[in-house]
């Protein structure tokens, strides 16, 4: 989320969505935004960064995201239910629209809780998992830029709150959450349809709520 692309999540997303819904390929729309600052200098949450990441995976593998995910991830964590992916121009929308059951979200979290291992099989490289939680760079740390989007640190698609229990989270629009506390061996999944998800302090209040639940059900390991 420090790509430097000249895009505003609040003001430009509707225009991006309308153009892609009308049939313009997402990468063609994104290429028009230009660069606002040098990469790795300033963190701003931009959904289109994830869309670009999805295109990188598709280009590198020659496969659609759903097909690749099913082979490399979904089957290996024993997912109990089908997942559903929103399409844009017949292509998976990488930046959102993946619908997964609560228990399967928890299975995905368990994979990262166990450093890429699932039922004794190393599905993801352990060093990669560790790197994905790294927020040592200035632009990755909690409180970067002093804005609401960056009150929590950010790794490789994981949100990392301040604290000493190695927690990490996935946060989605309208109040979707995966919270993982490795020291307490706790995973919490919450889905919502909350129109107030942009309220002041919303994310930090959820972190405190999840911490209270985790502390109530499990001691530090």
PyMOL commands that set and color helices and strands:
alter all, ss='L'
color gray80, all
select helices_A, chain A and resi 13-21+26-30+47-61+65-77+102-113+126-132+138-140+144-146+148-150+202-217
alter helices_A, ss='H'
color red, helices_A
select strands_A, chain A and resi 84-85+87-88+91-92+98-99+117-118+121-122+153-154+159-160+168-172+176-181+186-190
alter strands_A, ss='S'
color yellow, strands_A
deselect
rebuild
show_as cartoon
